[in-house]
Amino acid sequence: MKRNDNVELFAKAILQLQNETEVFNFLDDICTIKEIEDLANRLLIAKLLMTHYTFIEIEEATGASSATISRVNRCLKNKKGYYTVLKRLMKEESNETNY
């Protein structure tokens, strides 16, 4: 991704969000419903990949193209965005089930 002033402003704006309601409100303002659904679907694809689902199983479960699944897989292997977020979410889910 090429960083520029607009992208940096967007990243800083995300960091200002303090709770789930603020995130939903921001997403609702800045994205179409389809864009939000597409972003959420990509995160689901990454989660399924991390939990060892096959490309075919993911394609059937999400309706995503093999190109989208491959792109998410490449990003996931870089252990940056998807990986960082999902590791934290999965740790949180694990902690919640231990109560």
N, C-alpha and C positions, 0 to 999 in steps of 0.2 A: 504494500500500500504506500502510495506517495503521500507524505505528510505535507500539509500546507496550513495556512491560517484557518481556513474553514474546517478542516478535519480536526485540528487542535481545539478549536472552539467547541466542536461537537463532543470530543472526548472529555473536555473540561465540564461541559454541560451534564454529561452522564455522571460524572463524579460528584456533582452537586445533589443528585437524587438521594434521599435519605430513607425511603421506605418503599414497599411494594406499591402502595397507592400512587406515590409520586412517579414511579417508573411506568405504571399503567397509563397515567394521565399524560406523561411525556410521549410515550409511544403512540398513544391515541392521537395526539396533536401532530406528531412529526411523520407518521407512517400511515399508509392505507391499511385496511384490514388485511388485504392480501399480502402486503409486505410483512406485516407482523406474523401472519401465519407461515409465510415462507421462512422467516428467520427462526421461528419456533420449530419448524419442521427440520431445519438444518441442525439445530441443537439436538433434537431427538435422534436424528441420524448419527450424530457423533456419539451420543450416549449408547445407542444400539451397537455401534462399532466397538466402543470400549468394553461392552459386555459380551463381545464375541459373536454377535449375530453375523450371518453371511450377507453378502451384497444382495443375493436373491431374496432372502428373508426380509431385508430392509426395504427393498424395492416393493415387495408385496405389502408390507405393513404400512408404508408411508406414501406410496405412489410416486416416489422420487425417481428421477432418471438415473441410469448408471453413471452418467457424467457428473451429476450433482453428488452422488454418493462417493465417487472417486475423488472429487475435489475436497469434500469434507474429510475423507480419509487422509489425503495428503496433508491437509492443515492439521489434523489431529496428530499425525506422526511428527510434526514439527514441535509438538509439546509446548505450544504457546497458548493462544486464546481458548479454544475449545477444551483442551486438556486441563488447563488451569482451572477454569470454571467448573468443569465436570468433576474433577478430583475433589474440589471443595464441596460441591453439592452432594456428591456421593458420600463423603465423610459426614456431612451434616445428616443425611438420610440414615446412615449407619448409627450415628449417635442417637437419633430419635427413636429408632427401633430397639435400642438397648435399654429403654426406660420401662 
